[in-house]
Amino acid sequence: MQLRIGDRFTSIDGEWKIVGGPLTLHGGNTVKARVSRTGDPRNVKHMGWPAHTKITVRRSTSRGTHWADLRRALLIAVFACSQLVLGAPRELRSK
């Protein structure tokens, strides 16, 4: 199960939106996420599912949903390049 922040799904209680980091627990057997009701962001709760359970998710296809992933990849690349150019920080160098 590959949930992302912003995914929407419907359960018995109504429509929900994933607002907080989906996590896998128990060796990948359980998925937990923080969700809120669509239209009422104050109503937040934690939900969990067995990882093998199929959940129908509606995902936005706009380009704006992937900016966080691109920003994270860019920061990692800049950090890696700075380590090559400047070397490791003194506290991480071998003595």
C-alpha positions in Angstrom: 0.0 0.0 0.0 1.6 3.3 -1.1 -0.4 6.1 0.4 0.6 9.8 0.0 -0.4 12.9 1.7 -3.4 14.4 -0.1 -4.9 11.0 -1.1 -8.6 10.7 -0.6 -10.6 7.6 0.2 -14.1 6.7 1.4 -14.9 4.6 4.4 -18.1 3.7 6.3 -17.8 7.1 8.1 -17.6 9.2 4.9 -14.8 10.7 2.8 -11.4 11.2 4.3 -8.1 12.8 3.2 -4.6 11.7 4.3 -3.0 14.7 6.1 -0.1 13.1 8.0 2.7 10.7 7.2 1.6 7.2 6.3 3.7 4.8 8.2 4.2 1.1 7.9 4.5 -0.8 11.2 5.0 -4.4 12.4 7.4 -5.3 9.6 5.3 -3.8 6.9 2.1 -5.6 7.9 0.2 -2.5 9.2 -0.3 0.9 7.7 -1.2 3.9 9.8 -2.0 7.5 8.7 -3.4 10.7 10.2 -6.6 11.6 8.3 -9.1 14.4 8.3 -12.6 14.7 7.0 -12.8 16.4 3.6 -14.2 19.9 4.1 -13.5 19.8 7.9 -9.7 19.9 8.6 -10.3 20.2 12.4 -11.7 16.7 12.5 -8.5 14.7 12.6 -7.9 11.1 13.7 -5.5 8.2 13.2 -6.6 5.3 11.1 -4.8 2.0 10.5 -5.2 -0.9 8.1 -3.6 -4.3 7.5 -1.2 -3.7 4.6 -2.8 -6.3 2.4 -6.2 -4.6 2.5 -7.2 -2.9 -0.7 -8.3 0.7 -0.3 -9.6 2.6 -3.3 -7.8 6.0 -3.3 -8.4 9.1 -5.4 -5.2 10.9 -6.1 -4.8 14.4 -7.6 -2.9 14.2 -10.9 -1.9 17.9 -10.8 1.8 18.6 -10.9 1.7 20.5 -7.6 1.4 17.2 -5.6 5.0 16.2 -6.3 6.8 19.4 -5.3 7.6 18.1 -1.8 9.3 15.0 -3.3 11.2 17.1 -5.8 12.3 19.6 -3.1 13.5 16.7 -0.8 15.5 15.1 -3.7 17.1 18.5 -4.5 18.1 19.0 -0.9 19.7 15.6 -0.7 21.6 16.2 -3.9 22.9 19.5 -2.7 24.0 18.0 0.6 25.8 15.1 -1.2 27.6 17.6 -3.5 28.6 19.8 -0.5 30.1 16.7 1.1 32.1 16.0 -2.0 33.4 19.5 -2.3 33.9 20.5 1.3 34.5 17.1 2.9 32.8 15.6 5.8 32.3 17.7 9.0 35.1 17.4 11.5 33.0 15.4 14.0 32.4 12.8 11.3 36.0 12.4 10.1 38.0 9.4 11.1 40.9 10.2 13.5 
